[in-house]
Amino acid sequence: MALNEMFVGEIVTELLKQLNAISHKSCFCKSSADNLITSIQELLPIIEELKYSGVELPAFRQSQLNRFSETLRGGIELAGKVLESGRWNVYKNLQLVRKMEKLEKQVERFICGPMQAHLLADVHHMRFETMERFNRLEQRLDSMKTGSGRWVEEAVKRMEVEGDSNLGGFSGIGLELGKGKVKKMMIERDDLNVVGIWGIGGSGKTTLANEICRDNQVQSYFNNRILFLTVSQSPDLEQLRAKIWGFITGNEPLNYTRKSQCEWGSGPQALVVLDDVWSLPVLEQLIFRVPTYKTLVISRFKFPRRVVNEVYEVELLEEDESMSLFCHSAFGQKSIPPTANETLVKQIVDECKGLPLALKVIGASLQDQPEMYWINARKRLSRGELICESHENKLLDRMAISVECLKKKVKECFMDLGSFPEDKKIPLDVLVNMWVEIHNMDEEEAFTILLELSDKNLLTLVKDARAGEAYCSYHEICVTQHDVLRDLALHLSNQGEVNERKRLLMPRRDTELPRDWEKNADQPINAQIVSVHTGEMGEMDWFHMEFPKTEVLILNFCSDKYFLPPFIDDMPKLRALIVINRGTTEATLENFSVFTNLANLRSLWLEKVSVPQLSNATVPLRNLRKLSMVLCKVSNSLDPAVLDLPQIFPHLSELVIDHCDDLVKLPLSFCKVNSLQSLSLTNCHRLRELPADLGMLKKLQILRLSACPELKMLPPSIGELVRLKYLDISECVNLKCLPKEVGKLVSLEKIDMRDCLQIVNLPTTAALSNLKSLQRVICDDEVFGQWRNLEKTVPNLHVQIAEKWYSLDWLNS
């Protein structure tokens, strides 16, 4: 959403209109409405000044303004409810008064007084160079704090995503030149319906496309109707076609037919960006011949002019731009520092041949290294052939130097990333579980390695608003990787004989297993990690293979039915099993009997599948420590009449159930798993009830119940969880109260109760006075003062109002 649209468009106009209507109506909310009208009208001319200054704010600053825009959108909905409310419905009116007062406080918090609001207008006096906001590192790994898990919080705070593509970026004249040429094709040439951006991997194609989409002139021409889609090598064509057609027609995805395209005719101007397109047949199915609709195609491959009317070829960086980008990665500044060997630096930059990704990754790999290390790197680079557009393997050979300098364990973790599909976010939970099981490390070391790879530009971390806080779930953080870097991981892993590779990986989704696997299936395959990426698989689609040393199996597929591979029976050392369905509906799993021999399985991740029924007849997974079910159908598997979890999972320590919409009631059997230390029931929108005997989980330390809107009460037995350290009830919007028994949680260190709209009163200070270990509370305005009263008896307590989205501290960053 553009900044000017946010404040002078329909949002503010409609909100002010409704607030004026409320003000003239004799109702409870008149005072709040008048205050909101005054605040918004004071802010409006200042935003207008910023609008006409021509400044484009950095993405992370724009996002704060966008979130404020969403608050105003919510205000429109709230104002409508106020106007519709009958004057005699006192209870409902009192609720609306409280919500209007909360909206008023949110707006006031953003403005923070007239002087701070005026700072917005002064932003246009600041000049930010693209390079500085593109790749800023706030601190190095050795500055992380340790103890009590807070080092994770401090480390993740610096994971600010300041650009849409952390890798392969460039700046300066080259970017502006390319942007100008592509804009001219799209805006000034009515005869061009399909325009392309072409270049080798890592040349900055996606970065250029993102800059074009953010351009004010482009946004204005297309009325902000821009859809950006990543296609990749293994696309779900039906899903992509439905998204595009729904976007063009202005509706949610519809069933598309050729007839519907002919009947549609034309609509408002729109732009669809198709990034990472690999084949002509795929592209042809994603282009719709509709007037006023244009397509921008980003690819490593040139397509015929009958399909892509005109193409801009991304130019590699000039010498000065190359030097600037390399120095920023290697030295944290845009020029060669006086202490560096200028000749040596120039020689290495020259070997990168102007390719942005190579400059960034190789530069980061040489950061803080001694001069002899640089000399050795230059020699190895110079022995390779020149990089050119048609020989990407030569780039991979050069990029491999940045991986060879890593410590052995870090390098192994980097190569593991090739096990996951291209262009997909990898939940950090999955990575951490895998690394802990196979690399002999704990979670803290795994996270440290992840940050090291991020600092070296070998992956990108993506977080949500609260990721990295103490006790946060790793599921709230994801990893993405530039496709060239994934190619590098595959390139390094797929060397040597198939049977002796440490990782047996499928580079992309296919309808069947690779032929070279079948050719070598007569001998045991000694891979530690096996990754399979297919569509629907039936029993006859598999062939026999033996995996005596495999410890991790990753099954990625796209289907509504999937027969689990029989060769799981021949994986006696399997420790982690990851099953992820990329389809649109939950898949039915068949051949669940393969779990019979998984005596060593310690971690099981199931995503978007219907979990088979668990019963006393289920073979016990005696060593399973962690079970995660995400976007799954679980109701059939949790039948309380046949479920005996302590027998099935006698040593389970962590259970995650996330986005499982059919979970209504947690079975009592969960309370009998005495080994459970962490229980996460999050985003389960139909969960209504917790077992009355929840207090039986005497070893439980972490309880997450966030975003369960139907949950109305916590059982009193929660007070018996004497080891509980963290309680998360955020976004449980219908939770009525905190039971007084919470005061018995003597080990509790943190409570997150943001957006618990129904909780307006806490238990008495006396009832909560035993929370001597409590250090942090995150809450809403309504109960902030009540928690503050507890600070007198709990000396280390810090109470924080939730989601301070609208702080203007970023103006000084």
VOGU-3710 file (C-alpha; in Angstrom, 3 decimals, decimal comma):
1> malnemfvge> 0,000/0,000/0,000  1,406/3,361/-0,966  1,893/6,022/1,690  -0,221/8,640/-0,118  -3,070/6,176/-0,665  -3,019/5,254/3,006  -3,811/8,732/4,292  -5,642/10,616/1,549  -7,571/7,752/0,039  -10,815/6,118/0,953
11> ivtellkqln> -9,667/4,966/4,397  -9,408/8,370/6,046  -12,312/9,870/4,087  -14,664/7,096/5,134  -13,427/7,032/8,753  -13,825/10,791/9,204  -17,290/10,586/7,666  -18,378/7,926/10,144  -16,724/9,644/13,117  -18,610/12,850/12,295
21> aishkscfck> -21,828/10,854/12,169  -21,071/9,408/15,611  -20,222/12,862/16,960  -23,599/14,232/15,910  -25,431/11,247/17,320  -26,278/11,203/21,027  -24,368/8,101/22,071  -21,766/6,849/24,504  -18,891/7,190/22,008  -19,188/10,891/21,189
31> ssadnlitsi> -16,123/11,917/23,256  -13,821/9,348/21,628  -15,136/10,237/18,181  -14,411/13,941/18,700  -10,879/13,204/19,936  -10,187/10,918/16,971  -11,448/13,546/14,502  -9,103/16,133/16,001  -6,073/13,788/15,978  -6,549/12,599/12,406
41> qellpiieel> -7,204/16,090/11,058  -3,986/17,347/12,727  -1,992/14,524/11,154  -3,475/14,836/7,658  -1,644/17,989/6,409  1,674/16,645/7,677  1,261/13,435/5,691  0,249/15,533/2,672  3,564/17,404/2,965  5,459/14,126/3,036
51> kysgvelpaf> 3,443/12,879/0,055  4,528/15,747/-2,161  8,160/15,616/-1,006  8,693/12,598/-3,273  10,356/10,449/-0,597  10,046/6,679/-0,733  10,430/5,330/2,785  12,438/2,164/3,512  10,332/-0,976/3,695  10,504/-1,435/7,465
61> rqsqlnrfse> 9,396/2,177/8,071  6,664/1,930/5,474  5,428/-1,231/7,181  4,808/0,659/10,434  2,704/3,202/8,560  0,904/0,389/6,752  0,016/-1,201/10,087  -1,359/2,132/11,265  -3,439/2,169/8,090  -4,832/-1,234/9,044
71> tlrggielag> -5,746/0,173/12,456  -7,708/2,916/10,720  -9,416/0,297/8,558  -10,439/-1,462/11,750  -11,703/1,883/12,985  -14,081/2,095/10,011  -15,533/-1,298/10,889  -15,811/-0,346/14,568  -17,481/2,984/13,733  -20,030/1,145/11,629
81> kvlesgrwnv> -20,903/-1,086/14,578  -21,294/1,982/16,815  -23,711/3,581/14,360  -25,728/0,377/14,059  -25,937/-0,285/17,799  -29,330/0,314/19,424  -29,356/2,915/22,176  -31,044/0,544/24,650  -28,421/-2,208/24,344  -26,371/-0,880/27,253
91> yknlqlvrkm> -24,040/-3,857/27,587  -23,066/-3,785/23,909  -22,646/-0,011/23,986  -20,289/-0,225/26,947  -18,188/-2,750/25,010  -18,097/-0,417/22,031  -17,077/2,500/24,261  -14,093/0,519/25,505  -13,085/-0,412/21,965  -13,391/3,196/20,781
101> eklekqverf> -11,233/4,326/23,698  -8,665/1,715/22,737  -8,652/2,952/19,128  -8,210/6,497/20,418  -5,171/5,429/22,464  -3,649/3,613/19,493  -3,926/6,719/17,335  -2,516/8,897/20,109  0,370/6,483/20,593  1,257/6,795/16,924
111> icgpmqahll> 1,162/10,556/16,904  2,933/10,925/20,288  2,157/14,638/20,376  2,354/17,320/17,649  6,149/17,704/17,814  6,872/14,047/17,081  4,234/13,992/14,359  5,989/16,915/12,673  9,086/14,740/12,405  7,259/12,836/9,681
121> advhhmrfet> 7,291/15,924/7,495  11,030/16,337/8,080  11,795/12,874/6,710  12,089/14,376/3,225  15,199/16,259/4,369  16,966/12,951/5,010  18,747/11,154/2,192  19,300/7,424/2,324  21,508/5,698/-0,175  20,058/2,469/-1,444
131> merfnrleqr> 23,076/0,434/-0,446  22,898/1,487/3,175  19,338/0,414/3,665  19,780/-2,694/1,525  22,192/-4,687/3,634  22,729/-3,316/7,151  24,099/-5,612/9,854  23,508/-4,304/13,347  25,968/-6,398/15,300  28,177/-9,442/15,069
141> ldsmktgsgr> 27,588/-12,853/16,639  30,122/-12,292/19,378  27,980/-9,496/20,822  25,133/-11,867/21,658  24,122/-12,143/25,298  24,043/-15,459/27,059  21,978/-16,949/29,847  18,268/-17,511/30,450  17,591/-17,800/26,745  17,852/-14,021/26,276
151> wveeavkrme> 20,782/-14,336/23,870  18,271/-15,642/21,341  16,112/-12,578/21,866  19,029/-10,207/21,405  20,304/-12,049/18,343  17,005/-12,182/16,513  16,299/-8,488/17,106  18,829/-7,713/14,412  17,092/-9,837/11,796  15,465/-6,799/10,175
161> vegdsnlggf> 14,489/-7,525/6,611  15,301/-4,217/4,921  14,834/-5,338/1,350  12,768/-7,878/-0,512  15,883/-9,743/-1,586  18,875/-9,883/0,700  20,960/-11,611/-1,937  21,741/-10,679/-5,462  21,056/-7,004/-4,979  22,695/-4,038/-6,630
171> sgiglelgkg> 22,315/-0,297/-6,519  23,184/2,927/-8,208  23,239/3,684/-11,932  22,700/0,085/-13,037  19,510/-0,279/-11,044  18,049/3,049/-12,167  18,938/2,375/-15,800  17,272/-1,040/-15,761  14,233/0,252/-13,905  13,791/3,062/-16,411
181> kvkkmmierd> 13,947/0,726/-19,412  11,458/-1,786/-18,013  9,070/0,986/-16,902  9,131/2,404/-20,423  8,189/-0,999/-21,859  5,281/-1,430/-19,446  3,863/2,084/-19,276  4,610/3,716/-22,635  4,164/0,728/-24,952  0,520/-0,302/-25,257
191> dlnvvgiwgi> 1,517/-2,934/-27,799  3,538/-4,882/-25,199  1,374/-7,104/-23,012  4,180/-9,363/-21,776  7,564/-7,929/-20,799  10,567/-9,884/-19,526  13,617/-9,409/-17,303  16,367/-11,865/-18,194  19,703/-12,647/-16,556  21,763/-15,368/-14,916
201> ggsgkttlan> 21,100/-16,441/-11,347  22,302/-13,895/-8,823  22,363/-10,988/-11,273  19,667/-9,020/-9,448  16,568/-9,814/-11,531  14,207/-10,164/-8,579  15,661/-7,099/-6,855  15,018/-5,059/-10,003  11,455/-6,390/-10,242  10,772/-5,460/-6,618
211> eicrdnqvqs> 12,095/-1,944/-7,173  9,810/-1,580/-10,197  6,790/-2,720/-8,188  7,578/-0,151/-5,483  7,994/2,688/-7,976  5,377/5,419/-7,473  4,792/5,899/-11,204  4,252/2,166/-11,736  1,914/1,914/-8,756  -0,072/4,902/-10,009
221> yfnnrilflt> -0,317/3,557/-13,573  -1,645/0,201/-12,357  -3,756/1,743/-9,556  -1,757/-0,292/-7,038  -3,140/-3,493/-8,587  0,114/-5,480/-8,669  0,345/-9,220/-7,940  3,815/-10,743/-7,349  4,057/-14,550/-7,661  7,053/-16,888/-7,468
231> vsqspdleql> 6,661/-19,708/-9,992  9,841/-21,836/-9,449  10,803/-25,141/-11,075  7,957/-27,150/-9,544  4,884/-24,902/-9,673  1,332/-25,753/-8,716  -0,135/-24,484/-11,980  -3,805/-24,754/-11,060  -3,283/-22,785/-7,876  -1,271/-20,094/-9,668
241> rakiwgfitg> -3,813/-19,797/-12,490  -6,644/-19,457/-9,974  -4,790/-16,708/-8,107  -4,070/-14,779/-11,288  -7,587/-15,072/-12,663  -9,098/-14,093/-9,323  -6,781/-11,073/-9,207  -7,659/-9,983/-12,751  -11,401/-10,278/-12,199  -11,286/-8,714/-8,765
251> neplnytrks> -12,653/-11,823/-7,056  -11,128/-14,574/-4,959  -9,749/-17,492/-7,031  -12,446/-18,768/-9,360  -12,709/-21,823/-11,574  -11,046/-20,637/-14,763  -11,951/-21,776/-18,272  -11,063/-20,468/-21,734  -14,690/-19,441/-22,065  -14,477/-17,311/-18,923
261> qcewgsgpqa> -11,482/-15,446/-20,387  -13,401/-14,669/-23,570  -16,418/-13,513/-21,586  -14,417/-11,294/-19,240  -13,433/-8,645/-21,771  -11,454/-5,967/-19,945  -11,106/-4,419/-16,510  -8,934/-1,884/-14,682  -5,184/-1,743/-15,319  -3,345/-4,574/-13,543
271> lvvlddvwsl> 0,149/-6,050/-13,436  1,082/-9,640/-12,633  4,762/-10,353/-11,914  5,883/-13,947/-12,502  9,245/-14,471/-10,830  11,615/-17,412/-11,363  9,951/-18,918/-14,462  11,781/-21,990/-15,760  9,893/-23,311/-18,767  7,916/-22,082/-21,770
281> pvleqlifrv> 4,952/-24,511/-21,319  4,482/-23,295/-17,740  4,694/-19,639/-18,768  2,162/-20,065/-21,565  -0,397/-21,405/-19,084  0,089/-18,425/-16,760  -0,445/-15,671/-19,342  -4,017/-14,447/-19,831  -4,773/-12,393/-22,935  -6,940/-9,746/-21,293
291> ptyktlvisr> -6,865/-6,049/-22,318  -5,435/-3,599/-19,722  -3,623/-6,496/-18,007  0,145/-6,885/-18,340  2,619/-9,547/-17,289  6,227/-9,062/-16,168  8,254/-12,286/-16,481  11,536/-12,791/-14,574  13,651/-15,713/-15,720  17,120/-17,073/-16,364
301> fkfprrvvne> 15,909/-18,137/-19,794  14,959/-16,184/-22,896  11,512/-16,965/-24,277  10,321/-16,432/-27,877  8,898/-13,018/-28,795  5,522/-14,538/-29,610  5,180/-15,157/-25,847  7,343/-12,465/-24,232  7,054/-9,402/-26,458  10,194/-7,617/-25,314
311> vyevelleed> 12,983/-8,419/-22,849  15,378/-6,355/-20,736  18,683/-8,116/-20,180  20,080/-7,385/-16,725  23,531/-5,906/-17,028  26,285/-6,928/-14,655  27,729/-4,240/-12,408  30,266/-1,698/-13,523  33,658/-1,599/-11,812  32,776/1,113/-9,266
321> esmslfchsa> 29,428/-0,499/-8,396  31,107/-3,877/-7,996  33,703/-2,405/-5,664  31,055/-0,645/-3,578  28,937/-3,772/-3,131  31,927/-6,008/-2,361  33,370/-3,571/0,193  30,020/-3,282/1,918  29,938/-7,064/2,413  33,619/-7,466/3,286
331> fgqksippta> 34,323/-4,292/5,311  30,944/-2,796/6,237  31,655/0,331/4,170  31,505/1,298/0,508  35,194/1,759/-0,184  38,480/0,006/0,522  39,700/0,854/4,039  43,264/2,185/4,442  44,353/-0,978/6,284  43,401/-3,304/3,405
341> netlvkqivd> 45,581/-4,401/0,506  44,010/-2,374/-2,310  45,573/-4,396/-5,119  44,408/-7,679/-3,602  40,880/-6,402/-3,099  40,661/-5,187/-6,701  41,897/-8,550/-8,009  39,222/-10,458/-6,086  36,493/-8,022/-7,153  37,625/-8,432/-10,747
351> eckglplalk> 37,264/-12,225/-10,451  33,598/-11,788/-9,464  32,926/-10,316/-12,928  30,270/-7,874/-11,767  27,832/-10,528/-10,521  26,034/-9,093/-7,445  25,459/-12,407/-5,674  29,095/-13,481/-6,053  30,291/-10,086/-4,797  28,071/-10,263/-1,718
361> vigaslqdqp> 28,712/-13,873/-0,764  32,448/-13,953/-1,466  32,862/-10,572/0,245  31,062/-11,798/3,351  33,165/-14,985/3,421  36,388/-12,907/3,543  35,219/-10,556/6,265  37,665/-10,348/9,208  40,029/-12,884/7,587  43,847/-12,361/7,553
371> emywinarkr> 45,605/-11,235/4,387  47,091/-14,683/3,681  43,555/-16,060/3,592  42,609/-13,426/0,980  45,683/-14,310/-1,099  44,710/-17,964/-1,072  41,139/-17,097/-2,077  42,403/-14,980/-4,970  44,545/-17,864/-6,230  41,634/-20,287/-6,141
381> lsrgelices> 39,361/-17,815/-7,888  41,926/-17,107/-10,590  42,304/-20,807/-11,379  38,641/-20,996/-12,423  37,291/-20,056/-15,832  35,594/-16,701/-16,350  31,978/-16,329/-15,295  29,682/-15,758/-18,228  25,956/-15,783/-18,771  25,727/-19,283/-20,236
391> henklldrma> 27,884/-21,170/-17,741  26,304/-21,054/-14,318  28,330/-23,984/-13,015  31,383/-21,751/-13,190  29,597/-19,402/-10,807  28,910/-22,336/-8,494  32,583/-23,267/-8,495  33,487/-19,735/-7,443  30,702/-19,580/-4,881  31,951/-22,840/-3,385
401> isveclkkkv> 34,969/-20,934/-2,075  32,704/-19,042/0,327  31,477/-22,375/1,728  34,900/-24,024/1,936  36,008/-21,385/4,419  33,266/-22,389/6,867  33,925/-24,601/9,856  33,046/-28,217/9,126  29,803/-28,301/11,124  28,606/-24,978/9,690
411> kecfmdlgsf> 29,354/-26,185/6,162  27,370/-29,370/6,777  24,392/-27,311/7,943  24,594/-25,149/4,822  24,571/-28,213/2,590  21,549/-29,576/4,467  19,514/-26,640/3,105  19,526/-28,273/-0,324  17,164/-30,884/1,145  14,198/-28,502/0,945
421> pedkkipldv> 12,194/-27,331/-2,093  13,149/-24,157/-3,918  11,364/-20,890/-3,199  9,657/-22,266/-0,083  10,002/-20,996/3,465  11,612/-23,541/5,762  10,244/-23,461/9,329  13,177/-22,988/11,663  11,644/-25,624/13,914  12,251/-28,220/11,198
431> lvnmwveihn> 15,863/-27,174/10,680  16,718/-27,014/14,361  15,180/-30,434/15,049  17,106/-31,932/12,156  20,447/-30,391/13,113  20,076/-31,363/16,766  19,442/-34,970/15,812  22,218/-35,501/13,275  24,995/-33,028/14,103  25,423/-33,653/17,817
441> mdeeeaftil> 24,484/-30,113/18,909  21,929/-28,460/21,161  19,325/-25,898/20,063  21,446/-22,930/21,094  24,362/-24,063/18,916  21,989/-24,733/16,009  20,629/-21,208/16,244  24,142/-19,755/16,437  25,070/-21,573/13,222  21,939/-20,261/11,562
451> lelsdknllt> 22,930/-16,698/12,443  26,448/-17,274/11,141  25,084/-18,454/7,794  22,802/-15,424/7,723  25,702/-13,066/8,448  27,615/-14,593/5,551  24,673/-13,985/3,187  24,178/-17,723/2,697  20,531/-17,640/3,802  17,852/-15,143/4,856
461> lvkdaragea> 15,917/-15,186/8,117  12,267/-14,172/8,056  10,473/-13,498/11,318  7,061/-12,518/12,604  6,456/-9,671/15,029  7,515/-11,519/18,174  10,077/-14,034/16,918  13,279/-14,143/18,919  11,740/-13,211/22,239  12,504/-15,389/25,229
471> ycsyheicvt> 10,495/-18,629/24,979  9,405/-17,850/21,417  8,744/-20,862/19,230  11,199/-21,517/16,424  8,082/-22,150/14,336  7,670/-18,349/14,297  10,900/-17,963/12,299  11,475/-19,201/8,755  14,506/-19,541/6,506  14,647/-18,668/2,823
481> qhdvlrdlal> 17,531/-19,077/0,413  18,426/-17,607/-2,958  17,962/-20,285/-5,610  21,595/-19,999/-6,717  22,711/-20,777/-3,168  20,371/-23,748/-3,085  21,882/-24,857/-6,389  25,284/-24,561/-4,738  24,208/-26,787/-1,840  22,879/-29,341/-4,332
491> hlsnqgevne> 26,021/-29,025/-6,461  28,218/-29,838/-3,469  25,960/-32,627/-2,186  25,454/-34,471/-5,489  29,110/-35,256/-6,090  30,367/-38,836/-5,962  28,613/-42,166/-6,365  24,910/-42,258/-5,512  25,283/-45,004/-2,904  28,024/-43,142/-1,020
501> rkrllmprrd> 26,596/-39,626/-0,936  25,891/-38,197/2,502  22,708/-36,581/1,167  20,421/-38,195/-1,375  18,378/-35,295/-2,741  15,847/-34,615/-5,473  16,587/-31,125/-6,874  12,965/-30,451/-7,849  9,520/-32,034/-7,797  9,022/-34,900/-10,220
511> telprdwekn> 6,364/-37,488/-10,951  8,693/-40,347/-10,037  11,914/-41,107/-8,225  15,183/-40,386/-10,078  16,360/-43,139/-12,419  19,872/-43,157/-11,007  18,381/-44,074/-7,624  16,687/-47,082/-9,175  19,862/-48,102/-11,025  21,753/-48,216/-7,746
521> adqpinaqiv> 18,988/-49,719/-5,599  20,552/-53,178/-5,626  23,155/-51,971/-3,111  22,574/-50,229/0,251  22,496/-46,418/0,044  24,535/-44,884/2,851  23,001/-41,395/2,877  22,453/-39,712/6,228  19,695/-37,463/4,791  17,173/-38,509/2,144
531> svhtgemgem> 14,849/-35,932/0,562  12,003/-36,908/-1,778  9,902/-34,360/-3,708  7,013/-35,746/-5,780  3,331/-35,478/-6,511  0,882/-38,221/-5,576  2,587/-41,545/-4,866  0,860/-44,925/-4,811  2,198/-48,226/-3,592  3,483/-49,234/-7,033
541> dwfhmefpkt> 5,349/-45,955/-7,544  8,030/-46,944/-5,027  10,816/-49,476/-5,474  12,825/-51,284/-2,841  15,835/-49,483/-1,366  17,877/-50,031/1,787  19,070/-47,107/3,900  21,091/-48,548/6,802  22,568/-45,155/7,840  19,732/-42,704/7,156
551> evlilnfcsd> 18,851/-40,497/10,125  16,607/-37,872/8,443  13,873/-38,486/5,854  12,105/-35,497/4,251  8,974/-36,219/2,213  7,704/-33,225/0,222  4,715/-33,812/-2,015  1,725/-32,079/-3,567  -1,351/-34,303/-3,491  -4,511/-35,192/-1,563
561> kyflppfidd> -3,399/-38,799/-1,148  0,047/-40,209/-0,388  1,317/-43,733/0,164  4,233/-43,591/2,603  7,373/-45,194/1,108  7,826/-48,833/2,093  11,589/-48,315/2,401  10,976/-46,529/5,730  10,962/-50,079/7,084  14,611/-50,282/6,017
571> mpklralivi> 15,737/-47,170/7,900  16,619/-48,605/11,320  18,516/-45,456/12,405  15,862/-42,915/11,398  15,724/-40,131/14,003  13,733/-37,363/12,257  10,820/-37,742/9,824  9,400/-34,658/8,079  6,214/-35,039/6,001  5,063/-31,844/4,238
581> nrgtteatle> 2,180/-31,610/1,795  2,368/-28,534/-0,470  -1,095/-29,155/-1,914  -4,261/-27,170/-1,270  -6,073/-29,713/0,945  -5,047/-32,113/3,685  -3,657/-35,361/2,296  -4,694/-38,839/3,413  -1,651/-40,867/4,447  -1,596/-44,551/3,620
591> nfsvftnlan> 0,794/-47,310/4,760  1,080/-45,953/8,288  2,270/-49,433/9,312  5,813/-48,448/8,258  6,128/-46,873/11,704  6,458/-50,389/13,106  10,265/-50,395/13,032  10,945/-46,748/13,923  12,263/-47,497/17,386  14,838/-44,669/17,178
601> lrslwlekvs> 12,542/-41,924/15,824  12,865/-38,819/18,009  11,204/-36,051/15,958  8,090/-36,217/13,766  6,763/-33,225/11,739  3,431/-33,618/9,917  2,095/-30,756/7,786  -1,226/-30,524/5,949  -2,166/-34,180/6,306  -5,026/-36,088/7,909
611> vpqlsnatvp> -3,365/-37,757/10,866  -4,344/-41,446/11,084  -6,105/-42,661/14,203  -3,869/-43,262/17,180  -4,985/-46,066/19,456  -3,662/-48,572/21,956  -2,951/-50,804/18,978  -0,571/-48,197/17,537  3,010/-49,360/17,806  4,662/-47,251/20,538
621> lrnlrklsmv> 7,219/-44,712/19,377  9,159/-45,109/22,588  11,917/-42,642/21,777  9,810/-39,906/20,190  10,630/-36,619/21,912  8,873/-34,072/19,677  5,645/-34,279/17,693  4,503/-31,364/15,498  1,191/-31,301/13,632  0,713/-28,190/11,478
631> lckvsnsldp> -2,335/-27,466/9,272  -3,493/-31,024/9,912  -6,811/-32,770/10,446  -6,407/-34,322/13,887  -9,913/-35,047/15,195  -9,920/-38,662/13,981  -6,499/-39,331/15,453  -7,423/-38,070/18,930  -10,481/-40,181/19,729  -10,534/-40,192/23,550
641> avldlpqifp> -12,269/-43,583/23,591  -9,255/-45,369/22,129  -6,394/-42,973/22,849  -3,691/-43,839/25,353  -0,933/-41,309/24,678  1,358/-42,382/27,555  1,555/-45,814/25,974  2,081/-44,534/22,419  4,550/-41,733/23,310  6,064/-42,639/26,690
651> hlselvidhc> 8,920/-40,099/26,414  7,283/-37,237/24,520  8,647/-33,902/25,807  7,259/-31,414/23,252  3,907/-31,361/21,462  2,947/-28,746/18,830  -0,547/-28,510/17,319  -0,781/-25,447/15,073  -3,538/-24,293/12,693  -5,528/-27,496/13,217
661> ddlvklplsf> -9,064/-26,174/12,800  -10,888/-29,397/13,680  -9,472/-29,616/17,220  -12,398/-28,807/19,522  -11,410/-30,398/22,827  -8,050/-31,631/24,044  -8,424/-35,249/25,205  -7,713/-36,085/28,842  -5,069/-38,565/27,721  -2,701/-35,645/27,011
671> ckvnslqsls> -2,594/-34,901/30,732  -1,191/-38,334/31,452  1,987/-37,826/29,384  4,136/-37,129/32,426  7,236/-36,436/30,345  5,687/-33,429/28,535  7,663/-30,203/29,050  6,261/-27,999/26,272  2,689/-27,888/24,976  1,721/-25,561/22,091
681> ltnchrlrel> -1,888/-25,323/20,941  -1,826/-22,313/18,625  -4,168/-20,937/15,954  -6,672/-23,695/16,652  -9,788/-21,645/15,956  -12,321/-24,207/17,180  -10,583/-25,249/20,393  -13,085/-24,598/23,158  -11,959/-26,576/26,156  -8,865/-27,769/27,975
691> padlgmlkkl> -8,932/-30,849/30,216  -9,869/-30,186/33,828  -6,847/-32,238/34,866  -4,307/-30,115/33,003  -2,432/-29,776/36,282  -1,302/-33,400/36,025  1,490/-32,247/33,664  3,913/-31,708/36,534  6,973/-31,295/34,273  5,372/-28,752/31,923
701> qilrlsacpe> 7,505/-25,604/31,529  5,976/-23,941/28,440  2,266/-23,608/27,657  1,248/-21,773/24,462  -2,441/-21,247/23,746  -2,219/-18,236/21,430  -4,898/-17,378/18,848  -7,545/-19,826/20,055  -10,582/-17,514/19,823  -13,169/-20,055/21,048
711> lkmlppsige> -11,316/-20,808/24,277  -13,279/-19,196/27,122  -11,598/-20,372/30,308  -8,474/-21,941/31,763  -8,992/-24,837/34,162  -8,288/-24,042/37,844  -5,837/-26,954/37,897  -3,419/-24,751/35,947  -2,185/-23,629/39,342  -0,691/-27,100/39,842
721> lvrlkyldis> 1,835/-26,597/37,020  4,548/-25,737/39,520  7,375/-25,865/36,933  5,635/-23,660/34,344  7,905/-20,823/33,194  6,001/-19,371/30,239  2,281/-18,900/29,630  1,061/-17,524/26,279  -2,672/-16,791/25,982  -2,306/-13,964/23,445
731> ecvnlkclpk> -5,156/-13,390/20,994  -7,534/-15,608/22,955  -10,179/-12,964/22,397  -12,990/-14,762/24,255  -11,015/-15,816/27,312  -13,019/-14,377/30,198  -10,476/-14,197/32,997  -7,246/-15,381/34,549  -8,138/-17,894/37,274  -6,852/-16,930/40,710
741> evgklvslek> -4,934/-20,211/40,759  -2,423/-18,611/38,376  -0,967/-17,054/41,515  0,346/-20,487/42,515  2,739/-20,670/39,525  5,860/-19,992/41,575  8,237/-20,745/38,645  6,428/-18,540/36,119  8,791/-16,073/34,405  6,730/-14,641/31,548
751> idmrdclqiv> 3,071/-14,138/30,596  1,941/-12,979/27,163  -1,732/-11,919/27,216  -1,886/-9,350/24,409  -5,268/-8,998/22,689  -7,200/-10,797/25,406  -10,091/-8,388/24,921  -12,456/-9,899/27,500  -10,006/-9,825/30,413  -10,428/-6,477/32,151
761> nlpttaalsn> -9,833/-7,573/35,748  -7,029/-9,644/37,225  -7,035/-11,733/40,378  -6,252/-9,638/43,450  -2,707/-8,471/44,113  -2,685/-10,737/47,144  -3,586/-13,753/44,971  -0,736/-12,939/42,570  1,862/-11,985/45,156  3,484/-15,439/45,109
771> lkslqrvicd> 4,668/-14,968/41,505  8,161/-14,173/42,753  9,851/-15,510/39,590  7,760/-13,395/37,235  9,976/-11,105/35,144  7,873/-9,978/32,194  4,213/-9,434/31,379  2,922/-8,357/27,954  -0,657/-7,099/28,122  -3,175/-4,546/26,851
781> devfgqwrnl> -3,934/-1,121/28,286  -6,957/-2,349/30,232  -4,941/-4,449/32,699  -1,615/-2,632/32,476  -2,190/-0,670/35,683  -3,263/-3,765/37,606  -0,059/-5,587/36,647  1,991/-2,508/37,541  0,589/-2,679/41,063  2,254/-6,079/41,390
791> ektvpnlhvq> 5,714/-4,587/40,749  5,815/-3,460/44,389  5,835/-7,069/45,619  7,627/-8,679/42,645  10,840/-6,628/42,322  12,110/-7,985/38,970  8,803/-7,616/37,147  8,632/-5,558/33,949  5,161/-4,878/32,506  4,924/-3,993/28,820
801> iaekwysldw> 1,958/-2,756/26,791  1,536/-4,999/23,769  2,502/-4,172/20,221  3,909/-0,665/20,311  3,589/-0,565/16,551  3,510/3,169/16,189  6,664/4,308/17,942  8,559/6,948/15,955  11,934/5,781/17,246  12,732/4,585/13,723
811> lns> 13,094/8,198/12,589  16,400/8,327/14,421  17,689/4,944/13,229
//
